[in-house]
Amino acid sequence: MATHEVTFPITNEQEILKLQAGDEVVVQGHIIGIRDRTQIRIFDQGVDPPMDLRGAFLLHTAPGVRKRDDQGAARGADPQEQRASPAVPSETTGRPAPNPAISTTKYDPVCIGTTTSARMVRFTEPLGAKYGVRAICGKGGFPDEAIEPMQRLKMVYFAIVGGAAALETTQIEEIEEVAWEELMPECLWKFRVKDFGPLTVGIDAHGKSLYHDVQEAAHKKLKELYARL
């Protein structure tokens, strides 16, 4: 087992290909919070996400947050470094205009945990094929149907420690953007993180899945036990 530090979003697929099932990973940079209603809007209702998901790390979450009273800079952040919302071209002026899907309200993290991934497995292939997502993380892992598309599209699934939301929340430095606020709390969230993890590579981009291996070993053991009865 190797240990890696990976910064997201990634631009070089080798950052994903070097990861092997069972490796430990600490994440820097940005991760995107996403959940059922968000993906239903994207894929079932055909609405493109207002955030760039190329090279992204997606976290299955519906976070507990607190609206920032003063709407000022986050704790410890340099106001000069605060990022503006993504802009869209203005047809009348030619100058960038605020993206209406991105909220101007600021939030602080209270408790950002994970939710069960298996029920969202059907979105895995289109997330990689259409939007270039490279990593997904949540609770409980993905079933075998995720292995082939993740290998083909060079994606990984990260396992995270269940019940450790309090610790994980301390690793989120700021909520930089919130999109589709009307879906609260199942919005799109852009988190800036530092030393997020450690995570375990549960499914790698080479067709290896720890979840498959555990199920296979368990079925084998059950057969042995039944044979003794």
C-alpha positions as a Markdown table, in Angstrom:
| # | Residue | x | y | z |
|---|---|---|---|---|
| 1 | Met | 0.0 | 0.0 | 0.0 |
| 2 | Ala | 1.3 | 3.4 | -1.0 |
| 3 | Thr | 0.4 | 6.9 | 0.3 |
| 4 | His | -0.3 | 9.8 | -2.1 |
| 5 | Glu | -1.2 | 13.4 | -1.9 |
| 6 | Val | -3.4 | 14.5 | -4.8 |
| 7 | Thr | -4.6 | 18.0 | -5.6 |
| 8 | Phe | -8.0 | 18.4 | -7.3 |
| 9 | Pro | -9.2 | 19.2 | -9.9 |
| 10 | Ile | -6.5 | 17.3 | -11.8 |
| 11 | Thr | -5.3 | 18.0 | -15.3 |
| 12 | Asn | -3.0 | 15.0 | -15.7 |
| 13 | Glu | -4.6 | 11.6 | -15.8 |
| 14 | Gln | -1.4 | 10.0 | -14.4 |
| 15 | Glu | -2.5 | 11.4 | -11.0 |
| 16 | Ile | -5.4 | 8.9 | -11.2 |
| 17 | Leu | -3.6 | 6.1 | -12.9 |
| 18 | Lys | -0.9 | 5.9 | -10.2 |
| 19 | Leu | -3.5 | 5.1 | -7.6 |
| 20 | Gln | -4.0 | 1.4 | -6.8 |
| 21 | Ala | -6.9 | -0.1 | -4.8 |
| 22 | Gly | -5.9 | -0.1 | -1.1 |
| 23 | Asp | -3.7 | 3.0 | -1.4 |
| 24 | Glu | -4.1 | 5.8 | 1.0 |
| 25 | Val | -4.7 | 9.3 | -0.3 |
| 26 | Val | -4.8 | 12.8 | 1.2 |
| 27 | Val | -6.6 | 15.4 | -0.9 |
| 28 | Gln | -5.8 | 19.1 | -1.4 |
| 29 | Gly | -7.5 | 21.8 | -3.5 |
| 30 | His | -11.2 | 21.6 | -4.2 |
| 31 | Ile | -13.9 | 19.0 | -4.0 |
| 32 | Ile | -17.5 | 19.3 | -5.2 |
| 33 | Gly | -20.4 | 18.3 | -3.0 |
| 34 | Ile | -23.2 | 16.5 | -4.9 |
| 35 | Arg | -26.2 | 14.3 | -4.1 |
| 36 | Asp | -29.3 | 12.6 | -5.6 |
| 37 | Arg | -31.4 | 15.7 | -6.5 |
| 38 | Thr | -28.4 | 17.4 | -8.1 |
| 39 | Gln | -27.6 | 14.5 | -10.4 |
| 40 | Ile | -31.3 | 14.0 | -11.2 |
| 41 | Arg | -31.4 | 17.6 | -12.4 |
| 42 | Ile | -28.3 | 17.1 | -14.5 |
| 43 | Phe | -29.1 | 13.8 | -16.1 |
| 44 | Asp | -32.8 | 13.2 | -15.8 |
| 45 | Gln | -33.9 | 16.8 | -16.5 |
| 46 | Gly | -31.0 | 17.6 | -18.9 |
| 47 | Val | -29.6 | 20.7 | -17.1 |
| 48 | Asp | -25.9 | 21.2 | -17.4 |
| 49 | Pro | -24.1 | 21.9 | -14.0 |
| 50 | Pro | -23.1 | 25.5 | -13.4 |
| 51 | Met | -19.8 | 24.4 | -12.1 |
| 52 | Asp | -16.9 | 23.0 | -14.1 |
| 53 | Leu | -16.6 | 19.3 | -13.2 |
| 54 | Arg | -13.5 | 18.5 | -15.4 |
| 55 | Gly | -10.9 | 16.7 | -13.4 |
| 56 | Ala | -13.2 | 17.0 | -10.3 |
| 57 | Phe | -13.5 | 15.1 | -7.1 |
| 58 | Leu | -17.2 | 14.6 | -6.2 |
| 59 | Leu | -18.3 | 14.0 | -2.6 |
| 60 | His | -21.7 | 12.5 | -2.0 |
| 61 | Thr | -23.1 | 14.8 | 0.7 |
| 62 | Ala | -26.0 | 17.0 | 1.8 |
| 63 | Pro | -24.0 | 19.1 | 4.3 |
| 64 | Gly | -25.1 | 20.8 | 7.5 |
| 65 | Val | -24.1 | 24.5 | 7.0 |
| 66 | Arg | -24.7 | 27.9 | 8.6 |
| 67 | Lys | -25.5 | 31.0 | 6.7 |
| 68 | Arg | -22.8 | 33.6 | 7.4 |
| 69 | Asp | -24.3 | 36.5 | 9.3 |
| 70 | Asp | -21.8 | 39.2 | 8.1 |
| 71 | Gln | -21.5 | 37.7 | 4.6 |
| 72 | Gly | -17.8 | 38.6 | 4.9 |
| 73 | Ala | -14.6 | 36.6 | 4.3 |
| 74 | Ala | -14.2 | 33.2 | 5.8 |
| 75 | Arg | -12.1 | 32.8 | 8.9 |
| 76 | Gly | -8.4 | 32.9 | 8.1 |
| 77 | Ala | -9.0 | 33.8 | 4.5 |
| 78 | Asp | -7.4 | 36.8 | 2.8 |
| 79 | Pro | -10.3 | 38.9 | 1.4 |
| 80 | Gln | -8.1 | 39.7 | -1.7 |
| 81 | Glu | -8.1 | 36.0 | -2.5 |
| 82 | Gln | -11.8 | 35.5 | -2.3 |
| 83 | Arg | -13.0 | 34.1 | -5.7 |
| 84 | Ala | -15.9 | 35.6 | -7.6 |
| 85 | Ser | -18.7 | 33.5 | -8.9 |
| 86 | Pro | -18.3 | 32.1 | -12.3 |
| 87 | Ala | -19.4 | 34.5 | -15.0 |
| 88 | Val | -21.4 | 34.2 | -18.1 |
| 89 | Pro | -21.2 | 36.5 | -21.1 |
| 90 | Ser | -23.6 | 39.4 | -21.2 |
| 91 | Glu | -25.3 | 39.8 | -24.6 |
| 92 | Thr | -25.9 | 43.5 | -24.0 |
| 93 | Thr | -22.6 | 44.7 | -22.7 |
| 94 | Gly | -20.1 | 42.0 | -23.8 |
| 95 | Arg | -18.8 | 42.0 | -20.2 |
| 96 | Pro | -19.1 | 39.0 | -17.8 |
| 97 | Ala | -22.3 | 38.9 | -15.8 |
| 98 | Pro | -22.9 | 36.9 | -12.6 |
| 99 | Asn | -24.0 | 33.4 | -13.1 |
| 100 | Pro | -27.6 | 33.3 | -11.8 |
| 101 | Ala | -27.3 | 29.6 | -10.7 |
| 102 | Ile | -24.5 | 30.5 | -8.3 |
| 103 | Ser | -25.7 | 31.9 | -5.0 |
| 104 | Thr | -24.3 | 35.1 | -3.6 |
| 105 | Thr | -25.1 | 33.9 | -0.1 |
| 106 | Lys | -22.1 | 32.7 | 1.9 |
| 107 | Tyr | -22.1 | 29.6 | 4.2 |
| 108 | Asp | -19.8 | 28.1 | 6.8 |
| 109 | Pro | -19.5 | 24.4 | 7.3 |
| 110 | Val | -21.1 | 22.9 | 10.4 |
| 111 | Cys | -21.1 | 19.2 | 9.8 |
| 112 | Ile | -20.2 | 17.8 | 6.4 |
| 113 | Gly | -20.5 | 14.1 | 6.2 |
| 114 | Thr | -21.2 | 11.6 | 3.5 |
| 115 | Thr | -24.2 | 9.7 | 2.2 |
| 116 | Thr | -24.6 | 6.2 | 0.7 |
| 117 | Ser | -23.1 | 6.0 | -2.8 |
| 118 | Ala | -24.7 | 2.9 | -4.1 |
| 119 | Arg | -28.0 | 4.4 | -5.0 |
| 120 | Met | -26.2 | 7.0 | -7.2 |
| 121 | Val | -24.1 | 4.4 | -9.1 |
| 122 | Arg | -26.1 | 5.0 | -12.4 |
| 123 | Phe | -24.7 | 8.5 | -12.7 |
| 124 | Thr | -21.0 | 7.3 | -12.6 |
| 125 | Glu | -20.5 | 6.7 | -16.4 |
| 126 | Pro | -22.1 | 9.9 | -17.6 |
| 127 | Leu | -20.3 | 11.9 | -15.0 |
| 128 | Gly | -17.0 | 10.7 | -16.4 |
| 129 | Ala | -17.9 | 10.5 | -20.0 |
| 130 | Lys | -19.7 | 13.8 | -20.4 |
| 131 | Tyr | -18.2 | 16.0 | -17.7 |
| 132 | Gly | -14.8 | 14.6 | -17.1 |
| 133 | Val | -15.2 | 13.7 | -13.4 |
| 134 | Arg | -12.2 | 11.8 | -12.1 |
| 135 | Ala | -13.0 | 10.8 | -8.5 |
| 136 | Ile | -16.1 | 10.1 | -6.4 |
| 137 | Cys | -16.2 | 9.6 | -2.7 |
| 138 | Gly | -19.1 | 8.6 | -0.4 |
| 139 | Lys | -20.3 | 6.0 | 2.1 |
| 140 | Gly | -20.5 | 2.3 | 1.5 |
| 141 | Gly | -18.8 | 2.0 | -1.9 |
| 142 | Phe | -20.1 | 1.2 | -5.3 |
| 143 | Pro | -21.4 | -2.2 | -6.6 |
| 144 | Asp | -19.6 | -4.1 | -9.4 |
| 145 | Glu | -21.4 | -2.2 | -12.2 |
| 146 | Ala | -19.2 | 0.8 | -11.5 |
| 147 | Ile | -15.9 | -1.1 | -12.1 |
| 148 | Glu | -15.9 | -1.2 | -15.9 |
| 149 | Pro | -16.9 | 2.4 | -16.6 |
| 150 | Met | -14.4 | 3.6 | -14.0 |
| 151 | Gln | -11.6 | 1.7 | -15.6 |
| 152 | Arg | -12.6 | 2.8 | -19.1 |
| 153 | Leu | -13.0 | 6.5 | -18.1 |
| 154 | Lys | -10.0 | 6.5 | -15.7 |
| 155 | Met | -11.9 | 7.3 | -12.6 |
| 156 | Val | -11.5 | 6.2 | -9.0 |
| 157 | Tyr | -13.7 | 5.8 | -6.0 |
| 158 | Phe | -12.4 | 6.9 | -2.6 |
| 159 | Ala | -13.6 | 5.2 | 0.6 |
| 160 | Ile | -13.9 | 7.5 | 3.6 |
| 161 | Val | -14.2 | 6.6 | 7.3 |
| 162 | Gly | -17.9 | 6.4 | 8.3 |
| 163 | Gly | -19.0 | 8.5 | 11.3 |
| 164 | Ala | -16.1 | 10.8 | 11.1 |
| 165 | Ala | -18.0 | 13.9 | 9.8 |
| 166 | Ala | -16.8 | 16.0 | 12.7 |
| 167 | Leu | -13.1 | 15.4 | 11.7 |
| 168 | Glu | -13.8 | 15.8 | 8.0 |
| 169 | Thr | -15.5 | 19.2 | 8.5 |
| 170 | Thr | -12.3 | 20.6 | 10.1 |
| 171 | Gln | -10.5 | 19.7 | 6.9 |
| 172 | Ile | -12.8 | 22.0 | 4.8 |
| 173 | Glu | -11.3 | 25.5 | 4.9 |
| 174 | Glu | -14.1 | 27.3 | 3.1 |
| 175 | Ile | -17.3 | 26.8 | 1.2 |
| 176 | Glu | -16.4 | 28.9 | -1.9 |
| 177 | Glu | -19.5 | 28.5 | -4.0 |
| 178 | Val | -23.1 | 27.1 | -3.8 |
| 179 | Ala | -25.1 | 26.5 | -7.0 |
| 180 | Trp | -28.8 | 25.6 | -7.2 |
| 181 | Glu | -29.5 | 26.9 | -3.8 |
| 182 | Glu | -33.2 | 26.0 | -4.2 |
| 183 | Leu | -32.2 | 22.3 | -3.8 |
| 184 | Met | -30.9 | 22.9 | -0.3 |
| 185 | Pro | -29.2 | 21.0 | 1.1 |
| 186 | Glu | -28.7 | 18.9 | -2.0 |
| 187 | Cys | -27.1 | 21.8 | -3.9 |
| 188 | Leu | -23.8 | 21.8 | -5.7 |
| 189 | Trp | -21.1 | 22.8 | -3.2 |
| 190 | Lys | -17.6 | 23.9 | -3.9 |
| 191 | Phe | -15.3 | 23.2 | -0.9 |
| 192 | Arg | -11.7 | 24.3 | -0.5 |
| 193 | Val | -10.0 | 21.6 | 1.5 |
| 194 | Lys | -6.6 | 21.0 | 3.2 |
| 195 | Asp | -5.3 | 17.5 | 4.1 |
| 196 | Phe | -8.8 | 16.0 | 3.4 |
| 197 | Gly | -8.6 | 12.4 | 4.5 |
| 198 | Pro | -6.9 | 10.0 | 4.7 |
| 199 | Leu | -9.0 | 8.2 | 2.1 |
| 200 | Thr | -8.6 | 4.7 | 0.8 |
| 201 | Val | -8.8 | 3.9 | -2.9 |
| 202 | Gly | -11.8 | 1.6 | -2.9 |
| 203 | Ile | -12.0 | 1.2 | -6.7 |
| 204 | Asp | -9.1 | 2.1 | -8.9 |
| 205 | Ala | -8.8 | 2.9 | -12.7 |
| 206 | His | -7.4 | -0.5 | -13.4 |
| 207 | Gly | -10.4 | -2.6 | -12.7 |
| 208 | Lys | -9.7 | -3.5 | -9.1 |
| 209 | Ser | -12.4 | -3.1 | -6.4 |
| 210 | Leu | -11.9 | -3.7 | -2.7 |
| 211 | Tyr | -15.7 | -4.0 | -2.4 |
| 212 | His | -15.8 | -6.8 | -5.0 |
| 213 | Asp | -12.9 | -8.6 | -3.2 |
| 214 | Val | -14.7 | -8.4 | 0.2 |
| 215 | Gln | -18.0 | -9.7 | -1.3 |
| 216 | Glu | -16.1 | -12.5 | -3.1 |
| 217 | Ala | -14.2 | -13.5 | 0.1 |
| 218 | Ala | -17.4 | -13.4 | 2.1 |
| 219 | His | -19.3 | -15.7 | -0.3 |
| 220 | Lys | -16.5 | -18.1 | -0.3 |
| 221 | Lys | -16.4 | -18.2 | 3.5 |
| 222 | Leu | -20.2 | -18.8 | 3.6 |
| 223 | Lys | -19.9 | -21.7 | 1.2 |
| 224 | Glu | -17.2 | -23.2 | 3.5 |
| 225 | Leu | -19.5 | -22.7 | 6.5 |
| 226 | Tyr | -22.5 | -24.2 | 4.9 |
| 227 | Ala | -20.5 | -27.2 | 3.8 |
| 228 | Arg | -19.8 | -28.0 | 7.4 |
| 229 | Leu | -23.4 | -28.1 | 8.5 |
